[in-house]
Amino acid sequence: MSTSTSTSTSMSARDDVRSRLPDPGRFFPQVATLAGAMHEAVHNGSIPPTTIAIAQLRAGQLVGSTYHTVRQTGALRDAGEAEERITAVASWRDAPCFTDAERVALALVEAVLTANPHGERVPDALFAEAAAHYDEQALWTLTLVIAQICFFVPVALIAKPIPGRPLGQHYSD
């Protein structure tokens, strides 16, 4: 039996993999407009596309979403990102391959998505570190990057779109 070397190919090649729900666009066509507007907003040039993708990859990992993890991993590979950096996102704190600005973006994602029983999720010290690397527009962009992935987390976890398929083809009908 032949095994595919590409995760996205092997995950989507199975004929028995089905989403739980059909494409939400069938019921809510405005979701595509909203998704496009969110994409345009976060890709405004104030932070590198790689930072957006690694932040959203980390969010997908934290919430346990195979769909988001496969999608962002694929986007990073398509952009020519080194496999070492893609793999190291899960353990970024001790990985030497991230810039200080990328590290603070990853720390913000973790702060927002991880409960903190002993205080604020985003403490002033973390915000100050982020502000040292990013101007106000970039800080808002990072905020929207996290909001964008968080908007789609329930979709991924409840509807279970099929990982590895191109946009528009990841739902069973």
C-alpha positions as CSV (number, residue, x, y, z in Angstrom):
1,M,0.0,0.0,0.0
2,S,1.3,3.4,-1.0
3,T,1.4,6.2,1.7
4,S,1.4,9.8,0.8
5,T,4.2,12.0,2.1
6,S,1.9,15.0,2.2
7,T,-0.2,15.4,5.3
8,S,-2.8,17.5,3.5
9,T,-3.0,14.9,0.7
10,S,-3.3,11.9,3.0
11,M,-5.9,13.6,5.2
12,S,-8.2,14.7,2.4
13,A,-7.6,11.6,0.1
14,R,-9.8,9.4,2.3
15,D,-13.2,9.1,0.8
16,D,-14.9,8.3,4.1
17,V,-13.9,11.7,5.7
18,R,-17.0,13.9,5.9
19,S,-17.7,17.2,7.6
20,R,-20.5,17.1,10.2
21,L,-22.3,20.0,8.6
22,P,-22.6,21.3,5.0
23,D,-20.9,24.5,3.9
24,P,-22.4,27.4,6.0
25,G,-22.5,29.4,2.8
26,R,-25.6,27.5,1.9
27,F,-27.5,29.1,4.8
28,F,-25.5,32.3,5.4
29,P,-24.0,33.6,2.2
30,Q,-22.7,36.7,4.0
31,V,-20.2,34.5,5.9
32,A,-18.0,34.5,2.7
33,T,-18.1,38.3,2.7
34,L,-17.3,38.5,6.4
35,A,-14.4,36.0,6.0
36,G,-13.0,38.0,3.0
37,A,-13.2,41.3,4.9
38,M,-11.5,39.7,7.9
39,H,-8.7,38.3,5.7
40,E,-8.3,41.7,4.0
41,A,-8.2,43.5,7.4
42,V,-5.5,41.3,8.9
43,H,-3.4,41.3,5.7
44,N,-3.0,45.1,5.8
45,G,0.8,44.9,5.6
46,S,1.4,46.0,9.2
47,I,2.7,42.6,10.2
48,P,4.3,39.9,8.0
49,P,2.0,37.2,6.6
50,T,4.3,34.6,8.2
51,T,3.6,36.1,11.7
52,I,-0.1,35.9,10.9
53,A,0.1,32.2,9.9
54,I,2.3,31.1,12.9
55,A,0.0,32.9,15.3
56,Q,-3.1,31.2,13.8
57,L,-1.3,27.9,13.7
58,R,-0.6,28.2,17.4
59,A,-4.2,29.1,18.0
60,G,-5.3,26.0,16.1
61,Q,-2.9,23.8,18.1
62,L,-4.2,25.3,21.4
63,V,-7.8,24.7,20.7
64,G,-7.2,21.3,19.3
65,S,-8.4,22.0,15.7
66,T,-6.9,19.7,13.1
67,Y,-8.6,21.8,10.4
68,H,-6.9,25.0,11.5
69,T,-3.6,23.3,12.2
70,V,-3.5,21.6,8.8
71,R,-4.7,24.8,7.0
72,Q,-2.1,27.1,8.6
73,T,0.7,24.5,8.3
74,G,-0.1,24.2,4.6
75,A,-0.1,28.0,4.2
76,L,3.3,28.3,5.8
77,R,4.7,25.5,3.5
78,D,3.1,27.1,0.4
79,A,4.9,30.4,1.4
80,G,8.2,28.5,1.5
81,E,8.6,28.6,5.3
82,A,11.2,26.3,6.7
83,E,9.9,23.0,8.1
84,E,11.9,23.6,11.3
85,R,10.0,26.8,12.0
86,I,6.6,25.2,11.2
87,T,7.3,22.2,13.5
88,A,8.7,24.4,16.3
89,V,5.5,26.5,16.6
90,A,4.2,24.0,19.2
91,S,7.3,24.5,21.3
92,W,8.2,28.1,20.3
93,R,9.4,29.2,23.8
94,D,12.7,27.3,23.5
95,A,13.0,27.2,19.7
96,P,15.8,29.5,18.5
97,C,14.2,30.1,15.1
98,F,11.7,32.9,16.0
99,T,12.2,36.6,16.1
100,D,11.4,38.5,19.2
101,A,8.4,40.0,17.4
102,E,7.1,36.6,16.5
103,R,7.6,35.4,20.0
104,V,5.5,38.2,21.4
105,A,2.8,37.4,18.9
106,L,2.8,33.8,19.9
107,A,2.7,34.8,23.6
108,L,-0.4,37.0,22.9
109,V,-2.1,34.1,21.2
110,E,-1.4,31.8,24.2
111,A,-2.4,34.5,26.7
112,V,-5.8,35.1,25.0
113,L,-6.6,31.4,24.5
114,T,-5.3,30.0,27.8
115,A,-7.2,30.5,31.0
116,N,-5.2,32.2,33.7
117,P,-6.7,31.5,37.2
118,H,-4.4,34.0,38.8
119,G,-4.9,37.3,37.0
120,E,-5.4,38.9,33.7
121,R,-4.9,36.8,30.6
122,V,-2.9,39.7,28.9
123,P,-1.0,41.3,31.7
124,D,0.4,44.8,31.3
125,A,4.0,43.4,31.0
126,L,3.0,41.3,28.0
127,F,1.2,44.2,26.4
128,A,4.3,46.5,27.0
129,E,6.5,43.8,25.4
130,A,4.1,43.7,22.4
131,A,4.1,47.5,22.1
132,A,7.9,47.5,22.0
133,H,7.7,45.4,18.8
134,Y,4.6,46.7,17.2
135,D,3.0,50.1,16.6
136,E,-0.7,50.6,17.3
137,Q,-1.9,49.5,13.9
138,A,0.1,46.3,14.1
139,L,-1.2,45.7,17.7
140,W,-4.7,46.0,16.4
141,T,-3.8,43.7,13.5
142,L,-2.5,41.1,15.9
143,T,-5.7,41.5,17.9
144,L,-7.8,40.9,14.8
145,V,-5.6,37.9,13.7
146,I,-6.5,36.3,17.0
147,A,-10.1,37.3,16.7
148,Q,-10.3,36.0,13.1
149,I,-9.1,32.5,14.1
150,C,-11.3,32.6,17.2
151,F,-14.4,33.4,15.1
152,F,-13.8,30.2,13.1
153,V,-12.9,27.9,16.0
154,P,-16.5,26.9,16.7
155,V,-17.0,26.3,13.0
156,A,-14.0,24.0,12.9
157,L,-14.8,22.1,16.1
158,I,-18.5,21.7,15.6
159,A,-18.9,21.5,11.8
160,K,-15.6,19.7,11.3
161,P,-14.6,20.8,7.8
162,I,-12.4,18.3,6.1
163,P,-8.7,19.2,6.7
164,G,-6.4,19.6,3.7
165,R,-8.9,20.4,1.1
166,P,-8.9,23.7,-0.8
167,L,-11.2,26.5,0.3
168,G,-14.7,25.9,-0.9
169,Q,-14.2,22.2,-1.0
170,H,-13.8,21.3,2.7
171,Y,-17.5,20.5,3.4
172,S,-19.5,17.4,2.5
173,D,-22.8,18.2,0.8
